Amino acid sequence: MPVSVTDTAARLSRDVPLAELSIDDALIAVSVLMTSIITARRETPDVPAARGQATIRRLAKAQTALIDASGEVLRVHGDLRSLAREVAGYDLHECPKVAGRIASLRAVA
């Protein structure tokens, strides 16, 4: 069953910002965890500072991976925006069926 351009554009206009927001939420959560771990290490006098270093490095790698993922999702957003412009760029005089879909495609961008 073919999916309409309008339905696809509506789904993408909801899902793309949600993905971007979710990654930002994950970055915030990891940053809060990093703060908690470092604070706990500093406030626990019987544990040597070197003891938690491997954990902090792992968490920093996770943070970097989220930052990389955020950049890739932003690139996907840009790709979709360009694609919407290309699809919406048809000569409407030659393809009247596309005319009603233009506004929906712009909603993705």
C-alpha positions, -999 to 999 in steps of 0.1 A, spaced: 0 0 0 16 33 -11 21 59 16 11 95 6 37 122 5 16 142 30 17 113 55 54 108 50 61 145 55 39 146 86 57 116 101 92 130 94 83 165 107 74 148 140 102 121 141 132 141 131 129 168 159 120 140 183 153 122 175 173 154 179 156 162 212 161 126 225 198 128 218 200 161 236 182 145 266 207 116 266 236 141 265 221 159 295 216 127 314 252 116 307 265 150 318 245 148 350 259 113 356 295 125 349 290 152 375 276 127 400 305 103 395 332 130 398 315 145 428 313 111 445 349 104 438 359 138 453 337 133 483 348 98 491 382 102 509 390 65 512 389 59 475 420 69 455 413 93 426 428 68 401 402 42 410 374 59 391 394 71 362 385 42 339 348 47 345 351 84 338 369 77 306 342 52 295 315 77 302 334 104 283 336 80 253 298 76 256 294 113 257 315 117 226 295 90 208 263 110 216 278 142 203 288 123 171 252 109 168 238 143 173 259 157 144 248 128 121 211 133 129 215 170 122 231 161 88 201 137 81 178 166 89 196 187 63 196 159 38 158 156 42 154 193 39 173 193 6 153 163 -6 121 181 2 133 211 -19 142 189 -48 109 170 -47 89 203 -43 109 219 -71 89 202 -99 73 224 -125 38 225 -112 24 232 -147 36 198 -159 28 178 -128 -5 190 -111 -7 161 -87 24 174 -69 9 208 -63 -11 197 -33 19 181 -17 43 210 -18 31 225 15 35 191 32 70 187 20 80 221 32 68 211 67 97 187 70 122 214 66 
